[in-house]
Amino acid sequence: MRAALLSLVLLSGTASAGTIYEVTAMRGGEKVTYQVKFGGGKRFEQWTAFDPKSKKFVYLSWDRSTPEPEPVATIWDHNTGETMKLYKFPGVHHPLPVIPSLKDMKVCPVTGDNKFTNKPAVNYD
């Protein structure tokens, strides 16, 4: 019983908080593969967004001991009726919405493919 409890403690202590995914999508007849990060680590939190101007994923990170960033703006989505919070991401001029997880990304922002595939490549803390 003690060994099982110790194993559980050790395993839970080594669980990672973030994942780098390898995404494969199609653009016309061309296969496009790239990596994107979701989640933070033990000491930091991280949000992911896609910058349509640079066509790159961008990340907003902060120390877990500090409050999460405040939105700089909100927009109303006429398709869903939801209000979306927009945040200032480093190196990006305009505010962007957070992509909460890879599961929430229904269309590949790089190619427009809605049948993209993904697989976890690396877990990190």
Steps between C-alpha positions, in 0.01 A plus 500: 500500500782741589679422174184572300450830682864598450473417129188715471672792671808469279295474182280795587810701588648441155186578299562773245286807457561581133516316172657573163286349226600413147222610266466374142265677260446529128534815288377404155692181427790592728546352848596758762639397840579729791513503880286697745512524881205490740523537878759625741737342747533464875611860547332671206174509311486551126227585250509436128363716219543521124613823339337518155734780388825308557328162454670371817390368837588733785517443874423707808673371816499616860618376837237295684557713813361807320144563379413402144512781243196722460335523158575818305174483304192290436307429182154360443477202262192541283501127410482370857389799705800452729728776619867414446784644707804627311850512645827670413753235391873582483620611158147542362358846433129413526324310783405136444260244648647206691467151347418307822619159376575306186153342528351849469683563172248378241682633192873512440581873501810442287326322210124528554472118513222379731618138480846556645655236724718537808707295737678590822873542430645624831369556853663778702489655845 
